[in-house]
């Protein structure tokens, strides 16, 4: 396993893009601080420019480097992450505007998957966390369902397949329902 993680990190450091497993579906990863890698992710997915792309982090310190976290957001993060949730927070200046879609906000995944975490940790930087599919097509649970150009595939077997629930923590609003939806709704109601 160490060998494939090292290969993935080498690809990422050279502005390449990888397909990697998460706790939900296969993601398409590029170095979130590389303009070249970000452009390649948009091209591979045929994604409209201006449409935000989430990023994945490996720990709370990395999350705090890319987004502002208030006390309520920290409570939510402590409860649900790592896990199948994307939190939308105010982005810090280091996050490329292309990823925020000009909104000033960034979607952040902290996946509960050892391979994804190992890659991000070894790279020591966030990677893009968008599904490894052409925009609008089925989110891949298996490698055979991946339909985007990439430089390396990291096979993690069959994945659960339910996309992450996307939550805007500033507005306490669910943007996309997915995993753990009922628990998240209950928490947001109690959060007030």
Secondary structure as GFF3:
##gff-version 3
##sequence-region A 1 192
A	DSSP	alpha_helix	2	13	.	.	.	ID=ss1
A	DSSP	beta_strand	18	21	.	.	.	ID=ss2
A	DSSP	beta_strand	26	29	.	.	.	ID=ss3
A	DSSP	alpha_helix	35	45	.	.	.	ID=ss4
A	DSSP	beta_strand	55	56	.	.	.	ID=ss5
A	DSSP	alpha_helix	60	66	.	.	.	ID=ss6
A	DSSP	alpha_helix	71	80	.	.	.	ID=ss7
A	DSSP	beta_strand	85	90	.	.	.	ID=ss8
A	DSSP	alpha_helix	97	100	.	.	.	ID=ss9
A	DSSP	beta_strand	105	109	.	.	.	ID=ss10
A	DSSP	alpha_helix	114	123	.	.	.	ID=ss11
A	DSSP	beta_strand	127	128	.	.	.	ID=ss12
A	DSSP	beta_strand	130	131	.	.	.	ID=ss13
A	DSSP	three_ten_helix	143	145	.	.	.	ID=ss14
A	DSSP	beta_strand	152	153	.	.	.	ID=ss15
A	DSSP	beta_strand	165	168	.	.	.	ID=ss16
A	DSSP	beta_strand	173	176	.	.	.	ID=ss17
A	DSSP	alpha_helix	181	191	.	.	.	ID=ss18
###
